[in-house]
Structure formats: structure tokens, C-alpha cells
């Protein structure tokens, strides 16, 4: 029995190593995984897994929240449901609240994404990186583009969710171990903020409100069941936990840009989610009645940082240097900028800078063919 268990572990390790064979970067080649990608979880985290009755190789689930600048890792326990394992403060995210629309807008994506082993980058020069899989089928159906949107280390972001090297080491190892448990993928949910009635009421004037309320349906499915929601896309919309109607002669087929097929939602999931939705809507209506203050649509800043890092990385969050996330906003007055050379220039939002923002491709660890045309 012990010999069989060891053999299985070796086979899984070999399969994982093959799936995560270091990718080449600008002609570089390697046949070995770096030590940082194979490092064991720290003893404190292993102890926490035991306390929470979470098998080391059980599946994980990740949630990202921009406004709170937090990354949650959930892990499946022995009951088969996901429970919160650890919350990591996010060191840096870029852009503004709202989904990513196009290459170069510096927006960190929002939505439901699937990470598979080939999206794990052990050779990233941002220490370690996990590609969230943007654009997904929803993004593509809505003509949104972009590439190489990551969760990575180095506390530096151009459309990514950046944490510290120590944090990404743990997150990467948890993801790696979930794959070693024969799980083919894990889900990442990225949100503008925790989708509470209070937060939605504060952001009620934001043009993305309808999009966020759609995301909330999937969020509610998860929060009321602690089970990973099944995500499909049809009619350019997300649908969650869809299944064929009773006595349906054929399986469901979803096309992201076509009309949605007839489907039903698992009654147990639908009932719980609907109860939460009704409760939240009552609270939301009361907040509007009380005329709670509304948040500004555009922050004017390039992303954010968890307050835990403000003293360690002063000045890392700066004024936005690209078109304001919402081209529908009125033209803003000139804002003075201090360029890297120290000179002061006055630029309008939406115009090019005298010195273009350039990605340092030498910091990326992806095939050069993938990097062709990549912008920040």
C-alpha cells in the first residue's frame, strides 16, 4: 500500500513537471523546474491545513477583490465543500474598478476564469506567476482583448494582481498541489469589491453596475453553497450552474454569442441563491432610500494597494497615466505629471505621453511568439 502511494505520488509529480515544463523566453531553454516552483508549503500553512481538515492535494478556489485589495484562497475540506484557508493582502493592482476592455488599458480583469497547469509560469521574472486565463469566452464574445494577465510576485502591476514574492510562493504551491491531486483546473473569481448591498449602493452610479450585478449571481451561488459554480456563457452573458431541463433529450450546448438554450438551475442552489438575492435587494433598496453617499465613478489613480503595504512601498500607487477607464466620461482638465526624468509635463487624459509606456519583455518568461504585440 505504501509502495503504491509513493508510486502514485511520483507519477503525479512527473506528470505535473511535464505539464509545467519551463517555458522558453527570448530563446532561453531549460529542462528543470526552478526550486522556487517545487518548494514545499511552509510548516505553518501545513499545520493550518490539518486544523481545517483540508487534504494537502484537495482542490483550491481563488477570489480577488480590487477595492479591498485582498486575495482569498479557499480549499476543499473533507466534506467536499470549500472553506476559506487564507486571505492575502494584494500588494498592487492596476487600472480602476471595472473589467478589462482592451490591450494596453492597464485594467486588471474582472470575471470568472479557469486556470489550468499550462497557465502556471515557474520561470516568471516576477518571481512566480499564474495566468488567470484572460480573455475568457465572455470577454471574447464582448470583443474584449488583452494578454498575459497574471497573479504574480514583485508587487508591480500593469494590468495584473501583484503580491509579494513570499505570498506568491504560497499561492503557487497551493495551486500546484491541487493539480497534483488530479484536479485539472481551478477557478478564479475577480471582483471590483465584495459584492455586498452596501458596496453596490455606494457604486450605484457606476456604468458597470449591471455587469457587477451579473457577477453577483455567480458570487451568490458560491457563497450560499461553498461549491464551485459551473460557469457558461451565452448571449454574451454569464450563466451559472445551468443544467438541462427535466427529460431533455440532449445535453446543453452553449455558444457565447448565440441565444441561450433552454436550461434550469439546480433547485437546491437556486433556492439558496434566490433567498440571498432577495435579502440583499431589500437592504440595497433601503440604502438607496437613505441616500447613502455614492462613490466617484473615476478614482484618478492607477489601481490600488492594501494598506498593509503602504508604509513598505510608499508612492507605489500613482495618478493614472492612461485613458480614464470609461471613455464615456467627460474630458478631464490637464493634470501635471512628473516623468521618470524628473521633468514636469502637463498632459490630457487620453493622449499619448512624450515617452511611451513600454513593457520590459526581458522581465517576462514566456515564449517570444506569445509576446509579439504585447503591451502593458
Beta strands, then each sheet from edge to edge (+ up, - down):
strand 1: 60-65
strand 2: 70-76
strand 3: 82-89
strand 4: 92-93
strand 5: 111-116
strand 6: 120-121
strand 7: 129-131
strand 8: 150-152
strand 9: 161-162
strand 10: 185-191
strand 11: 231-234
strand 12: 237-240
strand 13: 242-243
strand 14: 264-265
strand 15: 335-338
strand 16: 344-347
sheet 1: 3+ 2- 1+ 10+ 5-
sheet 2: 4+ 9- 8- 7+ 6-
sheet 3: 11+ 12-
sheet 4: 13+ 14-
sheet 5: 15+ 16-
end
